[in-house]
Amino acid sequence: MRWSTLALIIACAALMIGSAFAQGTDVPGDSNGDKIVSADEVAAAEKLAQEGKISADELQEIKHIHEKYPIAVSYTHLTLPTTYSV
């Protein structure tokens, strides 16, 4: 077996293990487990910050996640050209 094949197998295994661990990632401010911080969850976080239960940095992180994620990715540049037959 060549070293490049072994390296490829190791890289694939590392990616599979890494993605399995990523599934258990907690999203700050997400209370219902859908990995998206809704406007209601931001309001709840603001209330917790006013009560002193979370820090201003944690609140800022929750707001950032709410504003920036999830990211919608569009692959319009990868569409195949339309061909016409005569």
Secondary structure, 3 states (H helix, E strand, C coil): CCHHHHHHHHHHHHHHHHHHHHCCCCCCCCCCCCCCCCHHHHHHHHHHHHCCCCCHHHHHHHHHHHHHCCCCCCCHHHCCCCCCCC
